[in-house]
Amino acid sequence: MTHDPTQSPFQLADDHRGHLGLGQLWHRTRALERPQRPPLLAMLSIMGAHQSLYGLTRLLQRLDDVFYSDYRQQTVKSPLFIIANPRSGTTFLHNLLALDEERYTYHRLYHTMLPSVTAYKLINAGIHVDRRVGRPLGRVVDWIDRKTLPMWDDIHPVSLNRTEEDELLFLYKLASMSICMLSPLTDDLEAVTLLDRAPKETRDAIMDFYQSCLQRHIYGTDPNKQFLGKNVLMSGRLASLLERFPDARIVYLVRHPYEAIPSFVSMFSATWQRLAPRLAPGSDAHRTLGTIGVMLYHHVHQQRSLIPSKNYLDLRYTDLIADPQAAVRQIYERFEIPISPAFEQRLTQATNRAKRYRSAHTYHLEDTGWSKEEIRAALADVFETYGFED
């Protein structure tokens, strides 16, 4: 995919749908040239896992409608969402804010895999029994955690019980650019990234599902808590999100594009090392991922002025890394949220531990197929707004 940096990188095709069909994804993937085409068995396994999990989710949600129908009355009041371009420190900030346990409920990975009150109840009951008999199932889960997506260990560690963003809820609807992790198919990524530009019928259907999942989550964990969400790809759904949750509070973490874009491309193409090992870094597919990164910067830059200042905060990645505790205080001050002594103590302990952390993730701008000059030209308004150096 070629890109002219003088043109808007998010001019979408007229037939923008905001989602893909699984059969469409299959046929387009099989039509890829050999270096990009995943092995048949890998594709079948991935799509089979997707369909199995989604089918189980829909079954469990139907049981919710029978046994826990009150979830429909659950309000999602003043949720706090952390958004950003991918690879901008959102996981770190999410983990810090999640320490305010008395205030927030948030997704762990298993919540996003089975977004159902019935599933939560069954899992909690199973955990209780398992602990009584010495944790045999717990040890199996620990083993699964150690074997899950090892290619991400240095990028974004994955664990069933770890705090996690809720992109899987959109992937279930094939309305997520993370479909590129199923296949190096990139032709439709722009369309599934900017849900805000999808037809209203599509937008409503996807956001209906998402809102329902949040209601189930709050109802199934603690109906009196606020929802704390983190999702980097929500940047392309910002208007849709605010339509559903007009009192939402938005923290936008912003990192220098020269750092965020190559790190993002490295992460989202990590599965290609196995699915399409002959696909070289810097390919057209990698360049398209870079285009998505540019597009997300632009979209938030356009939407940010539409959000009331009392509900929105720009937070620099450099400020978060330099003084995490001060960054959290800045968020709480902006949104007039009191910091409890218990949270303050946990926050101090966590930030002290974080000072010893060093990321092992390495990435290179040249692997994106983009140059600094192209990124600078495509994001001139963003560079000017945030004062990024060339």
LINTATA-V83787 format. One record per residue. N is the residue number from 0. OMEGA is omega as a letter, one per 30 degrees, with the letter a starting at -180 (NA if undefined). Layout:
n=N omega=OMEGA
n=N omega=OMEGA
This chain:
n=0 omega=l
n=1 omega=a
n=2 omega=l
n=3 omega=a
n=4 omega=l
n=5 omega=l
n=6 omega=l
n=7 omega=a
n=8 omega=a
n=9 omega=l
n=10 omega=a
n=11 omega=l
n=12 omega=a
n=13 omega=a
n=14 omega=a
n=15 omega=a
n=16 omega=a
n=17 omega=l
n=18 omega=l
n=19 omega=l
n=20 omega=a
n=21 omega=l
n=22 omega=l
n=23 omega=l
n=24 omega=a
n=25 omega=a
n=26 omega=a
n=27 omega=l
n=28 omega=a
n=29 omega=l
n=30 omega=l
n=31 omega=l
n=32 omega=a
n=33 omega=a
n=34 omega=a
n=35 omega=a
n=36 omega=l
n=37 omega=l
n=38 omega=a
n=39 omega=a
n=40 omega=l
n=41 omega=l
n=42 omega=l
n=43 omega=a
n=44 omega=a
n=45 omega=a
n=46 omega=l
n=47 omega=l
n=48 omega=l
n=49 omega=a
n=50 omega=a
n=51 omega=a
n=52 omega=a
n=53 omega=l
n=54 omega=l
n=55 omega=l
n=56 omega=a
n=57 omega=l
n=58 omega=a
n=59 omega=l
n=60 omega=l
n=61 omega=l
n=62 omega=l
n=63 omega=a
n=64 omega=l
n=65 omega=a
n=66 omega=a
n=67 omega=a
n=68 omega=l
n=69 omega=a
n=70 omega=a
n=71 omega=l
n=72 omega=a
n=73 omega=l
n=74 omega=l
n=75 omega=a
n=76 omega=l
n=77 omega=l
n=78 omega=l
n=79 omega=a
n=80 omega=l
n=81 omega=l
n=82 omega=a
n=83 omega=l
n=84 omega=l
n=85 omega=l
n=86 omega=a
n=87 omega=l
n=88 omega=a
n=89 omega=a
n=90 omega=l
n=91 omega=a
n=92 omega=l
n=93 omega=l
n=94 omega=l
n=95 omega=a
n=96 omega=l
n=97 omega=l
n=98 omega=l
n=99 omega=a
n=100 omega=a
n=101 omega=a
n=102 omega=a
n=103 omega=l
n=104 omega=a
n=105 omega=a
n=106 omega=l
n=107 omega=a
n=108 omega=a
n=109 omega=l
n=110 omega=a
n=111 omega=l
n=112 omega=a
n=113 omega=a
n=114 omega=a
n=115 omega=l
n=116 omega=l
n=117 omega=l
n=118 omega=l
n=119 omega=a
n=120 omega=a
n=121 omega=a
n=122 omega=l
n=123 omega=l
n=124 omega=l
n=125 omega=l
n=126 omega=a
n=127 omega=l
n=128 omega=a
n=129 omega=l
n=130 omega=a
n=131 omega=a
n=132 omega=l
n=133 omega=l
n=134 omega=l
n=135 omega=l
n=136 omega=l
n=137 omega=l
n=138 omega=l
n=139 omega=l
n=140 omega=l
n=141 omega=l
n=142 omega=l
n=143 omega=l
n=144 omega=a
n=145 omega=a
n=146 omega=a
n=147 omega=l
n=148 omega=a
n=149 omega=l
n=150 omega=l
n=151 omega=a
n=152 omega=a
n=153 omega=a
n=154 omega=a
n=155 omega=a
n=156 omega=a
n=157 omega=l
n=158 omega=a
n=159 omega=a
n=160 omega=a
n=161 omega=l
n=162 omega=a
n=163 omega=l
n=164 omega=a
n=165 omega=a
n=166 omega=l
n=167 omega=l
n=168 omega=l
n=169 omega=l
n=170 omega=l
n=171 omega=l
n=172 omega=a
n=173 omega=l
n=174 omega=a
n=175 omega=l
n=176 omega=l
n=177 omega=l
n=178 omega=l
n=179 omega=l
n=180 omega=l
n=181 omega=a
n=182 omega=l
n=183 omega=l
n=184 omega=a
n=185 omega=a
n=186 omega=a
n=187 omega=a
n=188 omega=l
n=189 omega=a
n=190 omega=a
n=191 omega=l
n=192 omega=a
n=193 omega=l
n=194 omega=a
n=195 omega=a
n=196 omega=l
n=197 omega=l
n=198 omega=a
n=199 omega=a
n=200 omega=l
n=201 omega=a
n=202 omega=a
n=203 omega=a
n=204 omega=a
n=205 omega=l
n=206 omega=l
n=207 omega=l
n=208 omega=a
n=209 omega=l
n=210 omega=l
n=211 omega=l
n=212 omega=l
n=213 omega=l
n=214 omega=l
n=215 omega=a
n=216 omega=a
n=217 omega=l
n=218 omega=a
n=219 omega=l
n=220 omega=l
n=221 omega=a
n=222 omega=a
n=223 omega=a
n=224 omega=l
n=225 omega=l
n=226 omega=l
n=227 omega=a
n=228 omega=l
n=229 omega=l
n=230 omega=a
n=231 omega=a
n=232 omega=l
n=233 omega=l
n=234 omega=l
n=235 omega=a
n=236 omega=a
n=237 omega=l
n=238 omega=l
n=239 omega=l
n=240 omega=a
n=241 omega=l
n=242 omega=a
n=243 omega=a
n=244 omega=a
n=245 omega=l
n=246 omega=a
n=247 omega=l
n=248 omega=a
n=249 omega=l
n=250 omega=l
n=251 omega=l
n=252 omega=a
n=253 omega=a
n=254 omega=l
n=255 omega=a
n=256 omega=l
n=257 omega=l
n=258 omega=a
n=259 omega=a
n=260 omega=l
n=261 omega=l
n=262 omega=l
n=263 omega=l
n=264 omega=l
n=265 omega=a
n=266 omega=a
n=267 omega=l
n=268 omega=a
n=269 omega=a
n=270 omega=a
n=271 omega=l
n=272 omega=l
n=273 omega=a
n=274 omega=a
n=275 omega=a
n=276 omega=a
n=277 omega=l
n=278 omega=a
n=279 omega=l
n=280 omega=a
n=281 omega=l
n=282 omega=l
n=283 omega=l
n=284 omega=l
n=285 omega=a
n=286 omega=l
n=287 omega=l
n=288 omega=l
n=289 omega=l
n=290 omega=l
n=291 omega=l
n=292 omega=l
n=293 omega=a
n=294 omega=a
n=295 omega=l
n=296 omega=a
n=297 omega=a
n=298 omega=l
n=299 omega=l
n=300 omega=l
n=301 omega=a
n=302 omega=a
n=303 omega=a
n=304 omega=a
n=305 omega=a
n=306 omega=l
n=307 omega=a
n=308 omega=a
n=309 omega=a
n=310 omega=a
n=311 omega=l
n=312 omega=l
n=313 omega=l
n=314 omega=a
n=315 omega=l
n=316 omega=a
n=317 omega=l
n=318 omega=l
n=319 omega=a
n=320 omega=a
n=321 omega=a
n=322 omega=a
n=323 omega=a
n=324 omega=l
n=325 omega=l
n=326 omega=l
n=327 omega=l
n=328 omega=l
n=329 omega=l
n=330 omega=a
n=331 omega=l
n=332 omega=a
n=333 omega=a
n=334 omega=l
n=335 omega=l
n=336 omega=l
n=337 omega=l
n=338 omega=a
n=339 omega=l
n=340 omega=a
n=341 omega=l
n=342 omega=l
n=343 omega=a
n=344 omega=l
n=345 omega=a
n=346 omega=l
n=347 omega=l
n=348 omega=a
n=349 omega=a
n=350 omega=l
n=351 omega=l
n=352 omega=a
n=353 omega=a
n=354 omega=a
n=355 omega=a
n=356 omega=l
n=357 omega=a
n=358 omega=l
n=359 omega=a
n=360 omega=l
n=361 omega=a
n=362 omega=a
n=363 omega=a
n=364 omega=a
n=365 omega=l
n=366 omega=l
n=367 omega=a
n=368 omega=l
n=369 omega=l
n=370 omega=l
n=371 omega=a
n=372 omega=l
n=373 omega=l
n=374 omega=l
n=375 omega=a
n=376 omega=a
n=377 omega=a
n=378 omega=a
n=379 omega=a
n=380 omega=l
n=381 omega=l
n=382 omega=a
n=383 omega=a
n=384 omega=a
n=385 omega=l
n=386 omega=l
n=387 omega=l
n=388 omega=l
n=389 omega=NA
